[in-house]
Amino acid sequence: MSITKKATVLAVGLGLVTLSACGSSGGGDEASGGSRTVTLVSHDSWAASKDVIAAFEKSSGYKVRVLEDGDAGQAVNKAILTKDNPQGDVFFGVDNTLLSRALDNGLFQPYEPKDADRVKPEYRADQDKHRVTAVDTGDICVNYDKKWFDEHELTPPASFDDLAEPRYKNLLVTENAATSSPGLGFLLGTAARYGDDGWQDYWKKLKANGVKVVGGWEEAYNEEFSGSAGGRKAKADRPLVVSYASSPPAEVIYADPRPDTAPTGIVPGTCFRQVEYAGLLSGAKNPEGGKALLDFLIGKRFQEDMPLNMFVHPVRDDAKVPEEFTKYGPQAEDPQTLDPDEIAEHRDEWVKTWTSLVLK
């Protein structure tokens, strides 16, 4: 999800039940400041099995309350704006595209969770201060509607270059890079592919080829994309969408009846590796509960629960991934990546340029 969304990638339109309020939001011990409630602030794609949350609550003595706050980009921005009076104790869902913004704004306080050494080295960040811990990883990729391409006898695109070709004119929808995590990830993927000197020319080609930009993932995937459950119901007309490599298995697992194969596929040459992190919020009213929750998020039971709930891959080195997830949603073999320092140095400049180039 995300990395996503991470987030479940398909919480809306596929009927996945999320724990939007596992604990009560009432006063007394049920408030975030109460000693027995810990509040997790997240993007809208948070999801976990009820029995897994119940096991944490029983073992820790803390009741979990979840506040979902929009797309990942929106949630991070709001958390920064409210950092002096945070909405909760732990924030989950800031990814590698926005991590430096969160750290530079002092969003988190240091804490190194138990079993942090089980996180795969390639996903670790902020090792000197331990303000965030990686929780999951996934790939932002263009998805395509198999039925649409079959009916139109058109071969699906295979790369960034293909998307700008005339035969794919007016077929792609993406999210706003200034407000959406997958939209930003797609922009960064093009920057990684074409370099600082070439990505602008590429986006000029995409714009001329009719790319459509919408505010966030749910609108793009569930309203504009013809291959999604929501899009089919809405008679959407865009057979290409920026989403996740894990969207195809979600379309299978939450369909009723379940198809033998996924109705959607990914364009392998368009993927960008996303990593999502969690951290203890500065000013958290229940820091001890927050620390316990962070321990839980990288614990083996939660890590193995994530794939079929949030449709992301665990970062823990000994966590097993369910076969039905890997069958329909393997990670991209050669995703685009960018060094976090390069993202931090150029992100705001790239987004500003992208906005002027694409939206005006």
Secondary structure by P-SEA (a helix, b strand, c coil): ccccccccccccccccccccccccccccccccccccbbbbbbcccbbbbaaaaaaaaaaccbbbbbbbcccaaaaaaaaaaaccccccccccccccccaaaaaaaccccccccccccccccccccccccccccccccccbbbbbbaaaaaaacccccccccccccccccccbbbccccccaaaaaaaaaaaaacccccaaaaaaaaaaacccccccccccccccccccaaaaaacccccccccccaaaaaaccccccccccccccccccbbbbbbbbcccccccccaaaaaaaaaaaacaaaaaacccccccccccccbbbbcccccccccccbbbbbcaaaaaacaaaaaaaaaacccc
